[in-house]
Amino acid sequence: MTLDRIDRRILAALQRDGRLTNVELAREVGLSPSPCLRRVRLLEEAGVIDRYVALLNAEKIGYGMSVFVRIWLKGQDKDTVQGFIDAVQQLGQIVECHQLAGDCDFLLRVVAENLEAYRRFQSEHLARIAGISSLKTDIPLLNVKSRTELPVLPG
């Protein structure tokens, strides 16, 4: 799908506020409501708009810390990697999981109530995943930048 200037304005506006009504969105991007709705539906059908979510404040729902965990697996065979991925999918406190090229095999972002809660999660769940050779936890001191909006590149 080729995105034009109006599509990009729609995407930028919806990233700022996914609860905009179609009338508000149309006004913001300079369209009438019917063509605006048609464009949004096309963007959804094409998978450009993946889904709509509410972004929660982690601290206000009890997750006072976020840690990064580097994972090294015992092997790179399909069963070991897939077994690890399947296990990670079952653990809700792991909010991001990235397979990497480089020093470690995976990088996780894990949320926890506090350091003691993370220690329990690591020993009771994370360290018990089959195929893990080693894991290292990095504790961030300051969140300098965290965004959910993607830059909408000009066409």
C-alpha positions in Angstrom: 0.0 0.0 0.0 1.3 3.4 -0.9 0.7 6.1 1.7 -0.1 9.6 0.6 0.1 12.8 2.6 -3.5 12.4 4.0 -2.9 8.8 5.1 0.2 9.9 7.0 -1.7 12.7 8.7 -4.4 10.2 9.7 -1.7 7.8 11.1 0.0 10.6 13.1 -3.3 11.8 14.5 -4.5 8.4 15.5 -1.1 7.6 17.2 -1.5 10.8 19.3 -5.1 9.9 20.2 -6.7 6.6 19.2 -10.0 7.7 20.6 -10.6 10.5 18.1 -14.0 10.2 16.6 -14.2 10.0 12.9 -15.6 13.5 12.7 -12.8 14.9 14.8 -10.2 13.0 12.8 -11.7 14.1 9.5 -11.6 17.8 10.7 -8.0 17.4 11.8 -6.8 16.0 8.5 -8.9 18.1 6.2 -11.4 15.6 4.9 -15.1 15.1 5.2 -16.1 12.2 7.5 -17.1 9.6 4.8 -13.8 9.6 2.9 -11.9 9.8 6.1 -13.6 6.7 7.5 -13.0 4.9 4.2 -9.3 5.7 4.4 -9.0 4.5 8.0 -10.7 1.2 7.1 -8.3 0.7 4.2 -5.4 1.4 6.5 -6.8 -1.2 8.9 -7.4 -3.8 6.2 -3.9 -3.3 4.8 -2.5 -3.9 8.3 -0.9 -0.5 8.5 -3.0 0.1 11.6 -2.3 -3.1 13.5 -4.7 -2.6 16.5 -6.0 0.0 19.0 -4.9 -0.1 22.6 -5.0 1.8 25.9 -1.6 2.6 27.2 -1.5 2.1 31.0 0.7 3.7 33.5 2.8 0.8 34.8 3.5 2.4 38.2 -0.2 3.1 38.9 -1.1 -0.5 38.4 1.7 -1.8 40.6 4.6 -2.3 38.3 7.2 0.0 39.8 10.2 -1.3 37.8 11.1 -2.5 34.4 14.3 -4.5 33.8 16.1 -5.8 30.8 17.3 -9.4 30.7 19.9 -10.7 28.2 19.4 -14.4 27.5 22.0 -16.9 26.1 20.6 -20.3 25.0 22.4 -23.6 25.2 21.9 -24.1 21.4 20.5 -22.4 18.3 18.6 -25.4 17.1 14.9 -25.0 16.1 13.5 -26.9 19.1 15.6 -24.9 21.7 14.7 -21.6 20.2 11.0 -22.4 19.7 10.8 -23.9 23.2 12.1 -20.7 24.6 9.7 -18.5 22.6 6.8 -20.7 23.6 7.7 -20.4 27.3 8.1 -16.6 27.0 4.7 -16.2 25.4 3.2 -17.7 28.6 4.7 -15.2 31.0 2.8 -12.0 31.2 5.5 -10.0 33.0 7.7 -10.3 29.9 6.3 -7.4 27.9 8.9 -7.5 25.2 11.1 -10.2 23.7 13.5 -9.7 20.9 15.7 -12.3 19.2 19.1 -10.7 18.5 22.1 -11.1 16.3 25.2 -10.4 18.5 26.4 -11.2 21.9 23.3 -12.7 23.4 20.4 -14.6 21.9 17.4 -12.7 23.3 16.7 -9.4 25.0 13.6 -9.2 27.3 11.9 -6.4 29.0 10.2 -7.5 32.2 8.0 -5.6 34.5 7.8 -6.2 38.3 6.4 -4.6 41.4 9.9 -4.1 42.9 13.3 -5.7 42.9 12.3 -8.5 45.3 9.3 -9.4 43.1 11.6 -9.5 40.0 14.1 -11.7 41.9 11.2 -14.2 42.6 10.0 -14.0 39.0 13.6 -14.7 37.8 14.1 -17.7 40.1 10.6 -19.2 39.9 9.9 -18.7 36.2 12.6 -17.2 34.0 15.5 -19.3 35.1 13.4 -22.5 34.8 12.9 -22.1 31.1 14.4 -25.1 29.3 17.4 -24.3 27.1 18.7 -21.2 28.9 22.4 -21.3 29.4 22.8 -18.0 31.1 20.9 -14.8 31.8 22.0 -11.4 32.9 19.7 -8.7 34.3 20.3 -5.0 33.6 18.4 -2.5 35.8 17.8 0.9 34.2 18.5 3.9 36.5 16.5 6.5 34.5 14.0 6.2 31.6 15.3 9.0 29.3 12.9 8.3 26.4 10.0 5.9 25.9 7.6 6.3 23.0 4.8 4.4 21.4 4.4 6.7 18.4 6.3 5.8 15.3 7.6 8.6 13.2 5.4 8.8 10.1 7.9 9.3 7.3 7.1 11.7 4.5 6.1 10.0 1.2 
